[in-house]
Amino acid sequence: MKKTVLTLSIAGAMMLSVSPFSSPVANAVGNGPTYGGNETINTSILHTYDEMADYLKKQDVKQQDMELEVIGQSIKGRDLYLAKYMKNPENPTILFLTQQHGNEQLTTEGALEFIKHLGSNKMKGVTDGVNILIVPMLNADGAMGDVDFSLDDYIAKGDRNLTRYNAAEVDLNRDHITKIQPETKALHDNVMIKYNIDYMIDLHHQGAMSERDGKLVSGSILYPTTPNADPEVVQKSKQLGAVVFDAIDEKGWGHLGKYNGGSAETISRNGIAVEYGISTLLFEMRGMSDHEYESYVLGQKSNGYLIKQTVTTLDATVRAIADRSIESKDTSFWDSLSYQTTRPSE
């Protein structure tokens, strides 16, 4: 494989190890480079679909506890993968979903790194108490720029452009009621219905200029906001968010806000909570891998931190569910967590 997520992750980890007293890098995610026409935005450093599939198959061979399943195909015929760790059906189950939007790939890079992490001694015994499902690239066609519309105005350089939409120019994260698109249909028919899922984190990216309390965020989170969601489901969703907030926001390199999200049930965070009674959390990382709007794209010098943020999120939630500490998690922080705002253009 000509490029690996490990390189990016190690780079971020090395930077994170620097003392905050000797360097300002503790604020690197929130204050990392925006595009502005100057930063490098190169998609060739990201896994292609074929490289991702090869990576998953190799990990499946290496890891005794992992099982790789194909849940369906994209419009262009690409297999859609599910990585499973299911030792005991009675254990609580969490689903991590990435890249519903094809131009939001660093969470996928983090999920791939986390899959390798699950096979290491650092996670020994953790999967005895929790079942883990990972869909690492739902919008495979958009991630490869293999679509039936023009991407000429997109910013990134490299071997391809990445787009929010699937090949038919449909936003998959607005298709969770009708489930018309093959990608969303595969997710619902062969994951949501098939498995008894308790928690889900839907991992996305947002624009690069969101801030909370005057400081650019590294990401933002939100629980289901539809009034049709069961209050107990919402409470457990808030506990899931509390685990993530505590794992990220106090690290020095992370800074989270509350996302301004709608209540429509076409959105997975809301629709899945209502339809299946699953506690859901949206996590919007800062900046995108490609877009036609400059303010949405983040310079790739921040990649290592955002991948680290994803791995930390997945690790913390898995451990909290495995040891059941999530069940007593205090959610009062939500009452004082500020909604993020967009920093005006300079």
C-alpha positions in Angstrom: 0.0 0.0 0.0 1.6 3.3 -1.1 0.2 5.3 1.7 -1.1 4.5 5.2 -3.2 6.2 7.8 -0.5 5.2 10.3 1.9 7.9 8.9 -0.6 10.6 9.5 -1.7 9.3 12.9 1.9 9.0 14.2 2.6 12.5 12.9 -0.3 13.8 14.9 0.6 11.8 18.0 4.2 13.1 17.9 3.0 16.6 17.8 0.6 16.0 20.6 3.5 14.8 22.8 5.1 18.3 22.8 4.7 20.1 26.1 2.1 22.9 26.0 4.5 25.0 28.0 7.2 25.0 25.3 5.0 25.3 22.2 1.5 26.6 21.2 0.7 23.3 19.4 -1.8 22.4 22.1 -4.3 24.5 20.1 -3.4 23.0 16.8 -6.7 21.5 15.8 -8.7 24.6 16.5 -6.1 26.9 15.1 -4.7 24.7 12.4 -4.5 26.0 8.8 -7.5 26.8 6.8 -7.2 26.7 3.0 -7.2 30.3 1.9 -5.7 29.3 -1.4 -2.3 28.6 0.2 -2.5 25.3 2.1 -1.9 22.0 0.5 -5.1 19.9 -0.1 -4.0 16.6 -1.7 -6.4 13.7 -1.9 -3.6 11.3 -2.9 -2.5 10.9 0.7 -5.9 9.4 1.6 -6.9 5.8 1.1 -8.6 5.1 -2.2 -11.6 2.8 -2.1 -9.4 -0.1 -3.3 -6.7 0.5 -0.8 -9.3 0.7 2.0 -10.8 -2.6 0.9 -7.4 -4.2 0.7 -6.6 -2.9 4.2 -9.8 -4.3 5.7 -9.2 -7.7 4.1 -5.6 -7.9 5.5 -6.8 -6.9 9.0 -9.6 -9.6 8.7 -6.9 -12.2 8.1 -4.7 -10.9 11.0 -7.4 -10.5 13.6 -9.1 -13.5 15.1 -11.9 -11.4 16.6 -12.7 -9.5 13.4 -15.2 -10.5 10.7 -15.5 -8.6 7.5 -18.9 -8.6 5.8 -20.2 -7.0 2.6 -23.5 -5.3 3.3 -24.4 -4.2 -0.3 -23.1 -2.3 -3.2 -22.9 1.4 -4.2 -24.6 2.7 -7.4 -21.3 2.1 -9.3 -21.0 -1.4 -7.9 -18.5 -1.0 -5.2 -18.9 -3.4 -2.2 -19.8 -1.7 1.0 -18.0 -3.2 4.0 -18.9 -3.8 7.7 -16.1 -4.7 10.2 -17.6 -6.7 13.1 -16.3 -7.6 16.5 -19.1 -9.7 18.2 -18.0 -12.1 20.8 -21.3 -12.2 22.8 -24.7 -11.3 21.3 -25.8 -10.3 24.9 -23.3 -7.5 25.1 -24.2 -3.9 24.2 -23.4 -3.0 20.6 -22.1 0.2 19.2 -22.0 1.1 15.5 -19.5 3.6 14.1 -20.6 5.0 10.7 -18.2 7.1 8.5 -18.3 8.8 5.2 -22.0 9.1 4.4 -20.5 12.2 2.7 -17.7 11.2 0.4 -15.6 14.4 1.0 -15.4 13.8 4.8 -12.7 11.2 4.9 -10.4 11.8 7.9 -12.9 10.0 10.1 -12.6 7.0 7.8 -8.8 7.2 8.1 -9.3 7.2 11.9 -11.7 4.3 11.8 -9.2 2.2 9.8 -6.5 3.0 12.3 -8.9 2.1 15.1 -9.6 -1.3 13.4 -5.9 -2.0 13.6 -5.8 -0.8 17.2 -8.6 -3.3 18.0 -6.2 -6.1 17.1 -3.4 -4.9 19.4 -2.6 -5.8 22.9 -3.8 -2.4 24.1 -7.4 -3.5 23.5 -6.9 -7.0 25.0 -10.1 -8.0 26.8 -12.1 -4.9 25.9 -14.1 -6.7 23.2 -15.2 -9.2 25.8 -17.7 -6.7 27.0 -18.9 -4.8 23.9 -19.8 -5.6 20.4 -18.4 -3.2 17.7 -19.7 -2.6 14.2 -17.8 -0.3 11.8 -19.0 0.9 8.4 -15.9 2.7 7.2 -17.0 4.2 3.9 -20.7 4.2 3.1 -20.4 6.6 0.2 -17.7 4.9 -1.8 -18.6 6.5 -5.1 -18.5 10.0 -3.7 -15.2 9.2 -2.0 -13.7 8.3 -5.3 -15.3 11.1 -7.3 -16.9 8.5 -9.5 -20.1 10.4 -10.0 -22.5 11.4 -12.8 -22.0 15.2 -12.3 -19.1 17.7 -12.6 -16.6 18.3 -9.9 -14.7 20.9 -11.8 -15.1 23.5 -9.1 -13.7 21.3 -6.3 -10.5 22.5 -4.6 -8.3 19.5 -3.8 -5.5 18.3 -6.0 -4.3 14.7 -6.2 -5.6 11.6 -7.9 -9.3 12.4 -7.5 -11.9 14.8 -6.1 -14.2 13.9 -3.3 -17.9 14.9 -3.1 -20.6 15.0 -0.5 -23.1 13.3 -2.7 -23.3 9.7 -4.1 -23.1 9.0 -7.8 -26.7 10.2 -8.4 -26.0 13.5 -6.6 -28.1 12.5 -3.6 -27.1 13.3 0.0 -27.2 9.9 1.8 -27.8 11.6 5.1 -31.1 12.9 4.0 -32.3 9.4 2.9 -33.0 7.7 6.2 -36.8 7.6 5.8 -37.4 6.6 2.2 -34.1 4.7 1.9 -34.2 4.9 -1.9 -30.4 5.0 -2.5 -28.7 1.6 -2.5 -26.1 2.7 0.0 -28.7 3.7 2.6 -30.9 0.7 1.8 -27.9 -1.6 2.4 -27.1 0.1 5.8 -30.7 -0.3 7.0 -31.5 -3.7 5.6 -28.2 -5.4 6.5 -27.0 -3.5 9.6 -29.7 -1.6 11.4 -32.3 -4.3 11.1 -30.0 -7.3 11.3 -28.1 -6.4 14.5 -29.4 -5.4 17.9 -27.6 -2.0 18.1 -27.6 0.1 21.3 -25.4 3.1 20.3 -24.3 4.7 17.1 -21.8 7.5 16.4 -22.3 9.1 13.0 -18.9 10.6 12.1 -18.8 13.6 9.8 -16.9 16.8 8.9 -18.1 20.4 8.9 -16.7 23.7 7.7 -13.4 25.0 9.1 -14.5 28.2 10.6 -16.8 27.1 13.5 -16.0 28.4 16.9 -17.1 28.1 20.5 -16.5 30.7 23.1 -14.2 32.6 20.7 -12.0 29.6 19.8 -12.1 27.5 16.7 -13.5 24.1 17.4 -11.8 20.8 16.6 -15.3 19.3 16.2 -18.9 19.4 17.5 -21.4 17.0 18.8 -25.2 16.6 19.1 -27.7 14.1 20.3 -31.1 13.4 18.6 -33.2 16.5 18.5 -36.4 15.2 17.0 -39.3 15.4 19.4 -40.3 11.9 18.4 -37.2 10.3 20.0 -37.8 8.4 23.2 -36.5 10.4 26.3 -34.5 7.4 27.5 -32.8 7.1 24.1 -32.0 10.8 24.2 -30.6 10.5 27.7 -28.3 7.6 26.7 -27.3 9.6 23.6 -26.3 12.5 25.9 -24.2 10.0 28.0 -22.5 8.9 24.8 -21.7 12.5 24.1 -20.4 13.0 27.6 -17.9 10.2 27.1 -16.7 11.8 23.9 -16.6 15.3 25.4 -14.5 14.2 28.4 -12.1 12.2 26.2 -11.5 15.1 23.8 -12.2 18.5 25.2 -9.8 18.4 28.2 -6.8 17.1 26.2 -5.5 20.5 25.3 -5.5 19.7 21.6 -9.3 19.3 21.2 -12.1 21.8 21.6 -15.7 20.8 21.1 -18.9 22.8 20.6 -22.6 21.9 20.4 -23.6 21.4 16.8 -26.5 23.4 15.3 -28.4 20.4 13.9 -32.0 20.1 12.7 -34.7 17.8 13.9 -35.6 16.1 10.5 -35.8 12.4 10.7 -34.3 12.0 7.2 -31.0 12.6 9.0 -29.5 9.5 10.5 -29.0 10.9 14.0 -32.7 11.5 14.3 -34.3 8.9 12.1 -32.3 6.0 13.4 -33.0 7.0 17.0 -36.8 7.0 16.3 -37.1 4.0 14.1 -34.8 1.6 16.0 -34.6 3.1 19.5 -30.8 3.4 19.1 -29.0 6.1 21.1 -27.1 8.2 18.5 -24.5 10.9 18.5 -23.4 13.1 15.7 -19.7 14.1 15.7 -18.7 16.7 13.2 -14.9 17.0 12.9 -13.4 20.3 11.7 -12.8 20.8 8.0 -13.3 18.7 4.9 -11.0 16.8 2.6 -12.5 18.6 -0.5 -15.2 21.0 -1.4 -16.1 23.8 -3.8 -16.2 26.3 -0.9 -12.8 27.4 0.5 -14.1 28.0 4.0 -15.1 24.3 4.3 -11.7 22.8 3.5 -8.9 22.4 6.0 -5.2 22.4 5.3 -3.8 18.9 5.6 -1.3 19.9 8.3 -4.3 19.2 10.7 -4.9 15.7 9.4 -2.9 13.9 12.1 -4.8 15.6 14.9 -8.2 14.9 13.4 -7.3 11.3 12.9 -6.1 11.2 16.5 -9.4 12.7 17.6 -11.3 10.0 15.8 -9.3 7.2 17.2 -9.6 8.7 20.7 -13.4 9.0 20.3 -13.8 5.4 19.2 -11.5 4.0 21.9 -13.1 6.0 24.7 -16.7 5.0 23.8 -15.9 1.4 23.3 -14.2 1.2 26.7 -17.0 3.1 28.5 -19.6 0.7 27.1 -17.5 -2.4 27.8 -17.1 -1.5 31.5 -20.6 -0.1 31.7 -19.3 3.3 33.1 -21.3 5.0 30.4 -24.5 4.1 32.3 -23.6 6.4 35.2 -22.1 9.2 33.0 -23.1 12.7 34.1 -24.8 14.7 31.3 -25.1 18.1 32.9 -22.3 19.5 30.7 -24.8 19.7 27.9 -26.7 22.4 29.8 -23.7 24.8 29.6 -22.1 23.7 26.4 -22.4 26.6 23.9 -23.7 26.1 20.4 -20.9 26.8 18.0 -21.1 29.9 15.7 -19.3 30.6 12.4 -16.3 33.0 12.7 -16.7 35.9 10.3 -14.4 35.9 7.3 -11.3 38.1 7.9 
